[in-house]
Amino acid sequence: MLAALDDDNRDAWALWMVLASRIAVDYGLGRTVFEKAIEGMTLDDMADLLDRLAVLYDVLRPNTPPPSL
């Protein structure tokens, strides 16, 4: 499945998996992980990533805990 994704979507999926992981949620690491992920990004790149994460969140929200940002 992941092999079929382009690089931007694969990166968003990988970040989503970390943000939604139990360890990140239980220990409140979402904000730290997200800040590191966007460090050095342009505003346009960050907006694009947020759009991709929003799609994942809307689709997967019923099955995973929301990330704590």
Residue pairs with C-beta under 8 A, 6 or more apart in sequence:
2 10
2 13
5 13
8 48
8 49
8 52
9 52
11 49
12 49
12 52
12 53
12 56
13 56
15 33
15 34
15 37
15 49
15 53
16 53
16 56
16 57
16 60
16 67
18 24
18 33
19 30
19 33
19 34
19 53
19 67
19 69
20 60
20 64
20 65
20 66
20 67
22 65
23 29
24 30
24 33
24 67
24 68
25 65
25 66
25 67
25 68
28 68
29 68
30 67
30 68
30 69
31 68
31 69
34 67
34 69
37 49
38 46
38 49
41 49
57 66
57 67
